Amino acid sequence: MTPDRASSARIPLDALNFFLADVRDGLGPYLAIYLLTVQQWDEASIGFTLSAAGIAGIIAQTPAGALIDSTRAKRAILVVAALAITVASLAIPVFPSLVPVAILQALSGVAGAVFPPAIAAVTLGIVGPKAFARRIGRNEAFNHAGNATAALLAGGFAYWFGPIAVFWLMAAMAVASVAATLSVPADAIDHDVARGLQDDEASDAPAAARPSGFGVLLANPPLLVFAASTTLFHFANAAMLPLVGQKLALARPELATTLMSACIVAAQLVMVPVALIVGAKADIWGRKPIFAVALGVLCLRGLLYPVSDDPYWLVGVQLLDGVGAGIFGALFPLIVADLTRGTGHFNVSQGAIATAQGIGGALSTSVAGAIVVSAGYSAAFLTLGAAAGLGLVLLLIFMSEPARQRSQPIATSEATGAG
């Protein structure tokens, strides 16, 4: 990929990651607050509903990765997925009972499976492998800045207009994300490089390296170890923020959405510099030690949340999510790219590992909700923290440092930070 083509896509990629931030995860923890405070659901029903998106995502992740590997219509797929999530979210207040909400969340889960491989593929196809680490860090920085901005707006709107305001905010962000997607130059994407082939291999790619199915994960032992570790990461992480939101809602129902926004903003503001640091230093410090920090911080969060129910404490502990999630978001596509370079299976491998992650995330909310009902919030947080600790042990014992290609920015503009 030439520097001129990469430079022309720099600002559109920034905008895409910024505006898509609030859309790609759907309503997230705001849905738990809405169902608890407005619809008066119990925690177990909320956990089941949130799991519906995760289960649907499990089914969709690997096919989504294979689709991104094989198609040249990556921008169109991003647009359709963003619109599908928005329509499904806006329909929830209209159909607020258990079955319709579960179905709508499942639809969101299927659409959401597209975003990680599609954004990573578009990025890799534009900047190439040598500049990938730095650009992924920049992507994540803009993603977290978008999340922080959306959370600030959600907190303010919810204070004045109630929890329903977050539904309309998502619709506005979706429109902006569609415009940003279409502003990415289609001819700036090298679709062979985008699926993990080197520049000099692209010419023989259609005959020699077609995207494969889920077997690409089973045939790669390092990917299996990484998948197991990330599954535990997501099992530990997925339910933590919704549980914090429920605790805040029970303590201060009139400020629940605003306090949840404070939690999200606090974490996202930490994620921005963390993502930039990971993008700049991953080739120097190594992938494994940085990922170990993410798991360790996640374990610590599980131990600290039960210490106090004070809203200030809960928001303070949530700052640690900025470290763990900031590391994971920037590091995940780098490790997959390292382990699949030259195979043409980059995106289907992302999808296969995301399937494993989806299993962890889907089980997380259901298991945590059941534990809360039977043993309380503290027991749920401690269980999630222990899962993160198990993932850390697995990583340290069984995963070696992935071989990698040092970053070498291909355009001066890509070497700059998020500003």
Secondary structure, 3 states (H helix, E strand, C coil): CCHHHHHHCHHHHHHHHHHHHHHHCCCCHHHHHHHHHCCCCCHHHHHHHHHHHHHHHHHHHHHHHHHHHHCCCHHHHHHHHHHHHHHHHHCCCCCCCHHHHHHHHHHHHHHHCCHHHHHHHHHHHHHCHHHHHHHHHHHHHHHHHHHHHHHHHHHHHHHHHCCCHHHHHHHHHHHHHHHHHHHCCHHHCCCCHHHCCCHHHHHHHHHHCCCCCCHHHHCCHHHHHHHHHHHHHHHHHHCHHHHHHHHHHHHCHHHHHHHHHHHHHHHHHHHHHHHHHHHHHHHHHCHHHHHHHHHHHHHHHHHHHHHCCCHHHHHHHHHHHHHHHHHHHHHHHHHHHHHHCCCCCHHHHHHHHHHHHHHHHHHHHHHHHHHHHHHCHHHHHHHHHHHHHHHHHHHHHHCCCCCCCCCCCCCHHHHCCCC
